[in-house]
Amino acid sequence: MRVSMVVPYYGRLPKWFPLFLKSAGRNEGVQFFIVTDQKVPLPLPPNVCHVPVALAEIERRVRNAVSRDFRLSCGYKLCDVRPFYGIVFEELFRDSQFWGYCDLDLVFGDLAPLLNSGRLEEADFYSADAPDPVVGTFCLYRNTERMNFFGRSIPEYIRRLNSPEYESLDEKELTKALAQASDIRQIRADKLAESQLSISADGRMVGRVLDVVGDPNEFYWADGHTFVGSSGRQPQEVMYLHFIGLKRSYHWAAYDPAREYTEFGFSAAGFQPWKTPPTRAAATRLKARALTLRSLSWGRAQVARRLSTSFRHKLKSWF
């Protein structure tokens, strides 16, 4: 089964991009297309391809394929375009049975339990959580005319796509449209090994993750696999870790892009170059840093709530 993922990204590539590439490269069953106007670090894994495309060209493609009045108010608005990637990036998916998209603020574990299980053989759409809503961080669409044009089934998609604000076409509105499409064979994560896990700025889980037990206090990547650790229980494997709340520069103070990591973890203190603190002193420092960064993240969140989505993402691109 050939699966292709497209990852458009505009603005300076994040510091953790080498980790994303490393985790993507471990999943040889998926072809990744990084669509950006930025230079990417070389060499790339064999299953990762850089597709140099200017942002203005993306805007032109969306106008031609979906809405002639479309304008990109900010890079984040591309999330609303995701359900239409099957026609916007048609040439990238010609030889694929499935096409999809993912975020860059994640590291993949092992995708094989999903891709090799046979479950996709009878599916038209897959999302990496259950039951609802659709998660925009990882979705797969069967490469058929029905699914490639399914975005047009979203109510008022033209008005919402043309809005300068993010309208959640890739998550909330797509979820609603799929619920009304009885002919679409859709599946969601059936077990942890094919589920996403999102981490907040507090170092805790965000949203529902199927079958996670106990009190999770440890999230880590080790030798191509991603895990959540719960107090008093064996670590449980998940499909990927989405560090949605841990993207500020101060969360990545301990990360060295030039270093090769065989394992690393995440907590409220941000990236850590090991699964668990190697010494008692390191554990104490980690807890103190986590407490400080939680307070800082809380303050930023109070300010962010007073700003529009588009303005918040413009600020991120400026700073």
PAGULO-706032 format. One record per residue: x, y, z of N, C-alpha, C, O in turn; residue number from 1. Coordinates in steps of 0.2 Angstrom, whole numbers, m for minus. Layout:
BEGIN
R   n_X   n_Y   n_Z  ca_X  ca_Y  ca_Z   c_X   c_Y   c_Z   o_X   o_Y   o_Z nuvex
R     X     Y     Z     X     Y     Z     X     Y     Z     X     Y     Z   NUM
...
END
This chain:
BEGIN
R   n_X   n_Y   n_Z  ca_X  ca_Y  ca_Z   c_X   c_Y   c_Z   o_X   o_Y   o_Z nuvex
R     4    m6     0     0     0     0     4     6     0     9     7     4     1
R     3    11    m5     7    17    m5     3    23    m2    m3    24    m4     2
R     6    26     3     3    31     7     8    37     6    14    37     7     3
R     5    43     4     9    49     4     6    54     8     0    55     9     4
R    10    58    12     8    63    16    11    70    14    17    70    12     5
R     7    75    13    10    82    11    10    86    17     5    86    21     6
R    15    90    18    16    94    24    18   101    22    24   103    21     7
R    14   105    20    15   112    18    17   116    24    14   116    30     8
R    23   120    24    25   124    29    28   131    27    33   130    23     9
R    26   136    29    28   143    27    30   147    33    27   147    38    10
R    36   150    33    39   153    38    45   149    40    47   144    37    11
R    50   152    45    56   148    47    54   142    49    50   141    54    12
R    58   137    47    57   130    49    59   129    57    63   132    59    13
R    55   125    60    56   125    68    62   122    70    65   118    66    14
R    65   123    75    71   121    78    71   113    78    76   110    77    15
R    65   110    80    65   103    80    64    99    74    63    93    74    16
R    64   103    68    63   100    62    67    93    60    65    89    58    17
R    74    93    62    77    87    62    74    81    65    75    76    63    18
R    71    82    71    68    77    74    62    74    70    61    68    70    19
R    58    79    68    52    77    63    55    72    58    52    67    56    20
R    60    75    54    63    71    49    65    64    51    64    59    47    21
R    69    64    56    71    58    59    66    53    60    66    47    58    22
R    60    55    63    55    51    65    51    49    58    48    43    58    23
R    50    53    54    47    52    47    51    47    43    48    42    40    24
R    58    47    43    62    43    40    62    36    42    64    31    38    25
R    60    35    48    60    28    51    54    24    49    53    18    50    26
R    49    28    45    43    25    43    43    25    35    40    29    32    27
R    47    20    33    48    19    26    42    18    22    42    18    15    28
R    36    15    25    30    14    21    26    20    19    21    20    16    29
R    29    26    21    25    32    19    30    37    16    36    38    18    30
R    27    40    10    31    45     7    29    52     9    23    54     9    31
R    34    56    12    32    63    14    35    68     9    40    68     7    32
R    30    73     8    32    78     4    32    85     8    27    87    11    33
R    38    88     9    38    94    13    38   100     8    42   101     4    34
R    32   103     8    31   109     3    32   115     7    29   117    11    35
R    37   119     5    39   125     8    44   129     3    47   127    m2    36
R    45   135     5    49   140     2    56   141     5    60   145     3    37
R    56   137    11    63   137    15    68   132    12    66   127     9    38
R    74   133    14    79   128    13    78   122    18    77   124    24    39
R    79   116    16    78   111    21    85   107    22    89   107    17    40
R    86   105    28    93   102    29    94    95    25    89    91    24    41
R   100    94    22   101    89    18   107    85    22   111    87    26    42
R   107    78    21   103    74    16    96    73    20    96    72    26    43
R    91    72    15    84    70    18    84    62    18    87    59    14    44
R    80    59    22    78    52    22    76    50    15    73    54    12    45
R    77    44    13    74    42     6    67    43     5    65    44    m1    46
R    63    43    10    56    43     9    53    50    11    47    51    12    47
R    58    55    11    56    62    12    58    66     6    64    66     4    48
R    54    70     3    55    74    m3    54    81    m1    48    83     1    49
R    58    86    m3    57    93    m3    54    95    m9    56    94   m15    50
R    48    99    m9    44   101   m14    44   109   m14    40   112   m10    51
R    49   112   m17    49   120   m17    44   123   m20    43   123   m26    52
R    39   126   m16    34   130   m19    33   136   m15    33   136    m9    53
R    32   142   m19    31   148   m15    24   149   m13    19   145   m15    54
R    23   153    m7    16   153    m4    11   156    m9     5   154    m9    55
R    13   161   m14     9   163   m19     6   158   m23     1   159   m26    56
R    11   153   m25     8   148   m29     3   143   m26    m2   141   m29    57
R     4   142   m19    m1   139   m15    m8   142   m16   m13   139   m17    58
R    m8   149   m15   m14   153   m15   m17   152   m22   m23   152   m23    59
R   m13   152   m27   m15   152   m34   m19   145   m36   m24   145   m39    60
R   m16   140   m33   m18   133   m34   m25   133   m31   m30   130   m33    61
R   m26   135   m25   m32   135   m21   m38   139   m25   m43   137   m25    62
R   m36   145   m28   m41   149   m31   m43   145   m38   m49   145   m39    63
R   m38   142   m41   m40   138   m47   m44   132   m45   m49   130   m49    64
R   m43   128   m40   m46   122   m38   m52   122   m34   m57   118   m34    65
R   m53   128   m30   m58   128   m25   m62   134   m25   m68   134   m26    66
R   m59   140   m24   m62   146   m23   m58   152   m26   m52   153   m24    67
R   m61   155   m31   m57   160   m35   m56   167   m31   m52   171   m32    68
R   m59   167   m25   m58   173   m21   m54   172   m14   m54   176   m10    69
R   m51   166   m14   m47   164    m8   m41   168    m8   m37   170   m13    70
R   m39   170    m1   m33   174     0   m31   171     7   m34   169    11    71
R   m24   170     7   m21   167    13   m20   173    18   m15   177    17    72
R   m23   173    23   m22   179    28   m16   177    33   m13   182    35    73
R   m14   171    34    m8   169    37    m7   162    36   m11   158    33    74
R    m1   159    37     1   153    36    m4   147    39    m5   142    36    75
R    m6   149    45   m11   144    48   m17   143    45   m20   138    46    76
R   m19   148    40   m25   147    37   m25   141    32   m30   139    30    77
R   m19   138    31   m18   132    26   m22   126    30   m23   122    26    78
R   m23   127    36   m26   121    39   m33   120    36   m36   115    36    79
R   m36   126    35   m43   126    32   m43   123    25   m48   121    22    80
R   m37   123    21   m36   120    15   m35   113    15   m36   109     9    81
R   m34   110    20   m32   103    21   m37    98    17   m35    93    14    82
R   m43    99    18   m48    94    15   m48    94     8   m50    90     4    83
R   m44    99     5   m44   100    m2   m37    98    m5   m36    99   m11    84
R   m33    96    m1   m26    94    m4   m26    89    m9   m22    89   m13    85
R   m31    85    m9   m31    80   m15   m32    83   m22   m30    80   m26    86
R   m35    89   m22   m35    92   m29   m30    98   m29   m27    99   m35    87
R   m28   101   m24   m23   106   m24   m16   103   m25   m12   106   m29    88
R   m14    97   m23    m8    94   m24    m9    87   m28    m5    82   m26    89
R   m13    87   m32   m15    81   m36    m9    77   m39    m9    71   m39    90
R    m4    81   m41     1    78   m45     6    74   m40    10    69   m42    91
R     6    76   m34    10    72   m29     7    65   m27    11    61   m24    92
R     1    64   m28    m3    58   m26    m5    53   m31    m8    48   m30    93
R    m2    54   m37    m5    50   m43    m4    43   m42    m8    39   m44    94
R     2    41   m39     3    34   m38     2    31   m31     4    25   m29    95
R    m2    35   m27    m4    33   m20   m11    30   m19   m16    33   m23    96
R   m12    25   m15   m19    23   m13   m22    28    m8   m28    29    m8    97
R   m18    31    m4   m20    35     1   m16    42     1   m10    41     0    98
R   m19    47     2   m15    53     3   m17    56    10   m23    55    12    99
R   m13    60    13   m15    63    19   m10    69    21    m6    72    17   100
R   m11    71    27    m7    77    30    m6    76    37    m9    72    40   101
R    m1    80    39     1    80    47     4    86    48     5    91    44   102
R     5    87    55     8    93    57    16    92    58    18    87    57   103
R    19    98    59    26    97    60    28    97    68    34    95    70   104
R    23    99    72    25    99    79    23    92    82    19    92    87   105
R    26    87    79    25    80    82    31    76    80    35    78    75   106
R    32    71    83    37    66    81    33    59    81    29    57    85   107
R    34    56    75    31    49    74    34    44    78    41    43    79   108
R    30    39    80    33    33    82    32    28    76    35    29    71   109
R    30    22    77    29    17    72    22    17    69    17    16    72   110
R    22    18    62    16    19    59    14    12    56     8    11    54   111
R    18     7    57    17     0    54    11    m3    57     7    m6    53   112
R     9    m3    63     3    m6    66    m3    m4    62    m8    m8    62   113
R    m3     2    60    m9     5    56    m9     3    49   m13     0    46   114
R    m3     4    46    m2     3    39    m3    m5    37    m5    m6    31   115
R     0    m9    41     0   m16    40    m5   m20    43    m5   m26    42   116
R   m10   m17    46   m15   m21    49   m21   m23    45   m25   m28    46   117
R   m21   m20    39   m27   m22    34   m33   m18    35   m38   m18    31   118
R   m33   m14    40   m39   m10    42   m40    m5    36   m46    m3    35   119
R   m35    m2    33   m36     3    28   m39     1    22   m42     4    18   120
R   m38    m6    21   m41    m9    15   m48    m8    14   m51    m7     8   121
R   m52    m7    19   m59    m6    19   m61     1    21   m67     2    23   122
R   m57     6    21   m58    12    23   m57    18    17   m53    17    13   123
R   m61    23    18   m60    29    14   m57    35    17   m54    39    14   124
R   m57    35    24   m55    40    28   m52    37    35   m56    33    38   125
R   m47    40    37   m44    38    44   m42    44    47   m39    49    45   126
R   m43    45    54   m41    50    58   m38    47    65   m41    41    67   127
R   m33    50    67   m29    46    72   m31    47    79   m27    48    84   128
R   m38    48    80   m41    48    87   m48    45    87   m50    44    81   129
R   m51    44    92   m58    41    92   m61    44    99   m58    45   104   130
R   m68    44    98   m72    44    92   m72    50    88   m72    50    82   131
R   m73    56    91   m74    62    88   m70    67    92   m69    66    98   132
R   m68    73    89   m69    75    82   m63    72    78   m58    69    81   133
R   m63    74    72   m57    72    67   m51    76    70   m52    82    72   134
R   m45    74    70   m39    77    72   m35    79    66   m33    75    62   135
R   m34    86    65   m30    88    59   m23    86    59   m20    87    54   136
R   m20    84    65   m13    82    65   m11    76    61    m5    75    59   137
R   m16    72    59   m15    66    55   m21    63    52   m25    60    56   138
R   m22    64    46   m28    61    42   m26    58    36   m21    60    33   139
R   m29    52    34   m28    49    27   m35    49    24   m40    47    26   140
R   m34    50    17   m40    50    12   m38    45     7   m33    45     4   141
R   m43    40     5   m42    36    m1   m42    40    m7   m45    45    m8   142
R   m37    39   m11   m36    43   m17   m41    41   m23   m39    38   m28   143
R   m47    44   m22   m53    43   m26   m56    49   m28   m55    54   m24   144
R   m60    50   m33   m63    56   m34   m67    59   m29   m68    64   m27   145
R   m71    54   m26   m76    56   m20   m72    59   m15   m74    64   m12   146
R   m66    56   m12   m63    58    m7   m59    65    m8   m58    69    m4   147
R   m56    65   m14   m52    71   m16   m56    77   m17   m54    82   m16   148
R   m63    76   m18   m67    82   m19   m72    82   m12   m77    86   m13   149
R   m70    78    m7   m75    78    m2   m75    85     2   m81    86     5   150
R   m70    89     2   m70    95     5   m76    99     3   m79   104     7   151
R   m79    98    m3   m84   102    m6   m91   100    m2   m96   103    m3   152
R   m91    95     1   m97    93     5   m98    96    12  m103    96    15   153
R   m92   100    14   m93   104    20   m98   110    19   m97   114    14   154
R  m103   111    23  m108   116    22  m104   123    22  m100   124    26   155
R  m106   127    17  m104   134    17   m96   134    16   m93   138    19   156
R   m93   129    13   m86   129    12   m83   135     9   m77   137    11   157
R   m86   137     4   m83   143     1   m83   149     5   m77   152     6   158
R   m88   151     9   m88   156    14   m83   155    19   m79   160    21   159
R   m82   149    22   m78   148    27   m71   148    25   m66   150    28   160
R   m69   145    19   m63   145    16   m60   152    15   m54   154    16   161
R   m65   157    12   m63   164    11   m62   168    17   m60   174    16   162
R   m65   166    23   m64   170    29   m57   171    31   m53   166    30   163
R   m55   176    33   m48   177    35   m46   173    42   m40   172    43   164
R   m51   171    45   m50   168    52   m50   160    50   m53   158    45   165
R   m47   157    54   m47   149    54   m54   147    56   m56   149    61   166
R   m57   143    52   m63   140    52   m64   133    54   m70   130    54   167
R   m59   130    56   m59   123    58   m62   118    53   m65   113    54   168
R   m60   120    46   m63   115    41   m60   108    41   m63   103    39   169
R   m53   108    44   m50   101    44   m52    97    50   m50    92    51   170
R   m55   100    55   m57    96    61   m65    97    62   m68    92    60   171
R   m67   102    65   m74   102    67   m79   102    61   m84    98    62   172
R   m78   106    56   m82   106    51   m82    99    46   m87    97    44   173
R   m76    97    46   m75    90    42   m78    85    46   m81    80    43   174
R   m78    85    53   m81    80    57   m89    80    56   m92    75    55   175
R   m92    86    55   m99    86    54  m101    84    47  m106    80    46   176
R   m97    85    42   m98    83    35   m98    75    35  m102    72    31   177
R   m93    73    38   m92    65    38   m98    62    41  m100    56    39   178
R  m100    65    46  m106    62    50  m112    61    45  m116    57    47   179
R  m113    66    40  m118    66    36  m117    61    30  m122    61    25   180
R  m111    59    29  m109    55    23  m110    48    24  m105    45    26   181
R  m115    45    23  m116    38    24  m112    33    20  m111    27    21   182
R  m110    36    14  m107    32     9   m99    31    10   m95    28     7   183
R   m97    36    15   m90    36    16   m88    31    22   m91    31    27   184
R   m83    26    20   m81    21    25   m75    24    29   m70    25    27   185
R   m77    27    35   m72    30    39   m70    26    46   m75    23    49   186
R   m64    26    47   m62    23    53   m58    27    58   m55    32    55   187
R   m58    26    64   m53    30    69   m49    25    72   m49    19    72   188
R   m44    28    76   m40    24    80   m43    19    84   m48    20    88   189
R   m41    13    83   m44     7    87   m40     5    93   m43     2    97   190
R   m34     7    93   m30     5    99   m24    11   100   m24    15    95   191
R   m21    10   105   m16    16   107   m10    16   101    m8    21    99   192
R    m8    10    99    m3    10    94    m5    13    87     0    14    83   193
R   m11    15    86   m13    19    80   m16    25    82   m20    28    78   194
R   m15    28    88   m18    34    91   m13    39    92    m7    38    93   195
R   m15    46    91   m11    51    93   m11    53   100   m15    50   104   196
R    m6    56   103    m6    59   110    m3    66   110     2    67   108   197
R    m7    71   112    m5    78   112    m4    80   119    m7    77   124   198
R     2    84   119     4    86   126     3    94   127     5    97   122   199
R     1    96   132     0   103   133     6   106   136    11   103   138   200
R     5   113   137    11   116   140    12   114   148    17   116   150   201
R     7   111   151     7   109   157    11   102   158    12    99   163   202
R    13    99   152    15    93   152    10    87   153    12    82   155   203
R     4    88   151    m1    84   152    m5    82   145    m3    86   140   204
R    m9    77   145   m12    75   139   m17    80   137   m20    83   142   205
R   m19    82   131   m24    86   128   m29    82   125   m27    78   121   206
R   m35    82   127   m41    79   124   m41    71   126   m37    69   130   207
R   m44    67   122   m45    60   124   m40    56   120   m40    57   113   208
R   m37    51   123   m33    47   119   m35    40   121   m36    38   127   209
R   m37    36   117   m40    29   118   m36    25   122   m30    23   121   210
R   m39    22   128   m36    17   132   m30    19   136   m26    15   139   211
R   m28    26   137   m23    28   141   m25    27   148   m31    29   150   212
R   m21    23   152   m23    22   159   m18    25   164   m13    27   162   213
R   m21    26   170   m16    29   175   m16    36   175   m20    40   171   214
R   m10    39   178    m9    46   178    m3    47   173     3    46   176   215
R    m3    49   167     3    49   163     7    55   165     5    60   167   216
R    14    53   166    19    58   168    25    57   164    30    61   166   217
R    25    54   159    31    53   155    29    52   148    25    47   146   218
R    32    56   143    31    55   136    38    55   133    42    59   134   219
R    39    50   129    46    49   126    46    45   119    41    42   117   220
R    51    47   115    53    43   109    59    39   110    64    42   113   221
R    59    33   108    65    29   109    65    24   103    61    20   102   222
R    71    25    99    72    20    94    67    19    89    65    13    87   223
R    63    25    87    58    24    82    51    23    85    46    22    81   224
R    50    23    91    44    21    94    42    27    99    47    30   102   225
R    36    29   100    34    34   105    29    31   110    25    26   109   226
R    30    33   116    27    30   122    24    35   127    26    41   127   227
R    19    33   131    16    37   136    17    32   142    15    27   142   228
R    21    35   148    22    31   154    17    33   159    16    39   160   229
R    14    29   162     9    30   168    12    27   174    15    22   174   230
R    11    31   180    13    29   186    11    22   188     5    20   188   231
R    16    18   190    15    11   192    13     6   186    11     1   188   232
R    14     8   180    12     4   174    17     4   169    22     8   169   233
R    17    m1   165    22    m2   160    20     4   154    14     5   153   234
R    25     7   151    24    12   146    20     9   140    20     3   139   235
R    16    13   138    11    11   132    13    14   126    14    20   126   236
R    13    11   120    15    14   114    10    17   110     4    15   110   237
R    11    23   108     6    27   104     9    28    97    15    27    96   238
R     5    31    92     8    31    85    12    38    84    17    37    80   239
R    11    43    88    15    49    88    13    53    94     8    53    97   240
R    18    58    95    18    62   101    17    69    98    21    72    94   241
R    12    73    99    10    80    96    11    84   102     7    85   107   242
R    17    88   102    19    93   108    16   100   106    20   104   106   243
R     9   100   106     6   106   104     7   112   109     7   117   106   244
R     8   110   115     9   116   120    17   117   121    18   121   126   245
R    21   114   118    28   114   120    32   117   114    37   113   112   246
R    30   122   111    34   124   105    38   131   105    41   133   100   247
R    38   134   111    41   140   112    49   139   112    51   133   114   248
R    53   144   111    60   143   111    63   140   118    67   136   118   249
R    60   143   123    62   141   130    60   134   131    63   131   136   250
R    56   131   127    54   123   128    60   119   125    60   113   126   251
R    64   122   121    69   118   117    76   121   119    81   120   115   252
R    77   123   125    84   126   127    88   120   127    94   121   126   253
R    86   114   129    90   108   130    91   104   123    95    99   123   254
R    89   106   118    89   103   111    95   105   107    96   111   107   255
R    99   101   105   105   102   100   103    99    93   104    93    93   256
R   102   103    88   100   101    82   106    97    79   104    92    74   257
R   112    98    81   117    94    78   119    87    81   123    83    79   258
R   115    86    86   116    80    90   111    74    87   105    76    86   259
R   113    68    87   109    62    86   106    59    92   110    58    97   260
R   100    59    92    97    56    99    94    49    97    90    48    92   261
R    95    45   102    92    38   101    86    38   106    82    33   105   262
R    85    43   110    79    43   114    79    51   117    84    54   117   263
R    73    53   118    72    59   121    64    60   124    60    55   122   264
R    63    64   128    56    65   131    54    72   131    57    77   129   265
R    47    72   133    44    79   134    41    79   141    38    74   144   266
R    41    85   144    37    87   150    36    94   150    37    98   145   267
R    33    97   155    31   104   156    38   108   155    37   114   154   268
R    44   105   156    50   108   156    52   109   148    57   112   147   269
R    48   105   144    50   105   137    54    99   135    53    94   138   270
R    58   100   129    62    94   127    67    92   132    70    97   135   271
R    68    86   133    73    83   137    77    78   134    74    73   131   272
R    83    78   134    88    73   130    88    66   133    93    63   132   273
R    83    64   137    83    57   139    75    56   141    71    60   141   274
R    74    49   142    67    47   144    65    49   151    60    52   152   275
R    70    48   155    69    50   162    75    53   165    80    52   162   276
R    75    58   170    81    61   172    86    56   175    84    51   178   277
R    92    56   173    97    51   174   100    52   181   102    47   184   278
R    99    57   185   101    58   192    96    62   196    91    65   193   279
R    96    61   202    91    65   207    92    72   206    87    76   206   280
R    98    75   205    99    82   204    96    84   197    93    90   197   281
R    96    80   192    93    82   186    86    82   187    82    86   184   282
R    83    77   190    76    77   191    73    83   195    68    86   194   283
R    77    85   200    75    91   204    76    98   200    71   102   200   284
R    81    98   195    81   104   191    75   104   186    73   109   184   285
R    74    98   184    68    97   179    61   100   182    58   103   179   286
R    60    98   188    54   100   191    54   107   192    48   110   191   287
R    59   110   194    60   117   195    58   121   189    55   126   188   288
R    61   119   183    61   122   177    53   121   174    50   126   172   289
R    50   115   176    44   114   173    39   119   177    34   121   174   290
R    40   120   183    36   124   187    36   132   184    31   135   184   291
R    42   134   183    43   140   180    40   141   173    36   146   172   292
R    41   136   169    38   137   162    30   136   162    27   139   158   293
R    28   132   167    20   132   167    17   139   169    12   141   166   294
R    21   142   173    18   149   175    19   154   169    14   158   168   295
R    24   153   165    25   157   160    20   156   154    17   160   151   296
R    19   149   153    14   147   148     7   150   150     3   152   146   297
R     5   149   156    m1   152   159    m2   159   157    m7   161   155   298
R     3   163   159     3   170   157     2   172   150    m2   176   148   299
R     5   168   146     5   169   138    m2   167   136    m5   171   132   300
R    m5   162   139   m12   160   137   m17   165   139   m22   166   135   301
R   m16   169   144   m21   174   146   m21   179   141   m26   182   140   302
R   m15   181   139   m15   186   134   m17   184   127   m21   188   124   303
R   m16   178   125   m18   175   119   m25   175   118   m28   176   112   304
R   m29   174   123   m36   173   123   m40   180   121   m45   180   119   305
R   m36   185   121   m39   192   120   m37   193   112   m39   199   110   306
R   m34   189   109   m32   191   102   m36   186    97   m37   180    99   307
R   m37   188    91   m40   184    86   m35   179    84   m29   179    85   308
R   m38   173    81   m33   168    79   m28   170    74   m22   168    74   309
R   m31   174    69   m26   176    63   m20   180    66   m15   180    64   310
R   m22   185    71   m17   189    73   m12   185    78    m6   187    78   311
R   m14   180    81   m10   176    85    m5   173    81     1   173    83   312
R    m7   170    75    m2   167    71     2   172    67     8   170    65   313
R     0   178    66     4   183    63    10   184    68    16   185    66   314
R     8   185    74    13   186    79    19   181    80    25   182    80   315
R    16   175    79    21   169    79    26   169    73    32   168    74   316
R    23   171    68    28   172    62    33   178    62    38   178    59   317
R    31   183    66    35   189    67    41   187    72    46   190    71   318
R    39   184    77    44   182    82    46   175    83    50   173    87   319
END
